Amino acid sequence: MRLCWVAAVLLSAAAYYVYLPLPSGVSEPWKLMLLDALFRSFMRASDVAHALGVCHRVHLLNRVVSWVEVIEARSSPAVDVTDSTLGGVPTRVFQPKGGRSLKRGVIYFHGGGWALGSARMRSYDRLCRKMAEELDAVIMSVDYRLAPEAIFPDQYHDALAASRDFLSARVLQRYGIDPERLCVSGDSAGGNLAAAVAQELGSDDSLTVGFKAQALIYPVLQALDFHTPSYQQNQEVPILYRPIMARFWLQYLGANASLEPVLLANNHSALDQNAISTQTRSKLDWTTLLQAKRKKHFQLVIRETGSLDVVNNVPALMDVRAAPLLAEQRILGRTPKAYVMTCEYDVLRDDGLMYARRLQDAGVTVTSDHYEDGFHGCMVFAFLPMMSSVGQRSMDSFIRWLDQNL
């Protein structure tokens, strides 16, 4: 009887820790709660290790990721898998066997807040294998450098160097890739890198080969407004909480962590910040760029006065290579046709929706693929042990779009 009471107490404590009130529309809430409980545990352990000076919080998280998720390159009967480099950047290559003589080609950048993750993670390995097999395409998944050792523009430079090499005659010939059927893609922070690369290379007139498509999966695209409707609506929805996104931005830009409350209050983009022009503000004005059903009852948060010189001290906040949403319309208009996936229960939803709208306004053909029950990161949880329903649906839709447009 005593053992039963102890078991009941432990189960109750576990349920209390795991349970989290979630919006009624989110897909499979108990799976998301369990995933969030796991993430919160690792995040808290990493915060403790950081505070005690044992190691940087990101290092502990990446060690856990490596232990749990990183796998060796293993070929299968359908796909050859090897570890190589692109432009000097480590890259995992997925090359389908047989099929057409010339393959489609996709270069992919993983997510993780520019600080976490790897192309060698099981989830990305499975995604790229599936893409290679179903599309009869060569997939190159890039392991760009990570914060805190690497800060902007290091990750961007890695992505750009890998992409330039991917487009080179040497690589295309070596892997039998059709130069007319190339795509740049990525999720979350990787979607940010993919968008920035698409802008840079789309405007490079010296290139003889370019991308036919860009596929951006719940991308992060700006750091001036942490009070968009999706940031307000989903600030307490896992797995990407609003403060965590601000922390990722500060790490990526090499800024002081003490600025986190400044960003979260939008004090860094107050009206007295002369470095932010009216034209720049219009590029992320969600009151005009979003549909009414996304704006809902939320109000624009613009401070009259804020923390002076934040933008001057952290100029990368305004750099389009870090914040592709701030690009000029003429630059956007030279990027390839686009697929932009967004999820309703994601703080980054409006980044993607505003970017899709700005691309359309610039004359780019855009497919906006929105998941009303989706959450941030859902697509990479399409496999066991998570096997999210919305993850499977979104992954299938993403691959189907590539099949029809590449």
DABEL-V262741 format. One line per field, one symbol per residue. ss: DSSP state (~ for helix, > for strand, _ for the rest). Layout:
ss = ???
This chain:
ss = _~~~~~~~~~~~~~~~~~__________~~~~~~~~~~~~~~~~~~~~~~~_____~~~~~~~~~~~~_>________>>>>>>>>__>>>>>>>>______>>>>>>>___________>~~~~~~~~~~~~~~_>>>>>>___________~~~~~~~~~~~~~__~~~~~~~_>>>>>>>>>>>_~~~~~~~~~~~~~~__________>>>>>___________~~~~~________~~~~~~~~~~~~___~~~~~~~~__~~~________~~~~~___~~~~__~~~~______________~~~~_~~~~_____~~~__~~~~____>>>>>>>>>___~~~~~~~~~~~~~____>>>>>>>>>>__~~~~_______~~~~~~~~~~~~~~~~~_
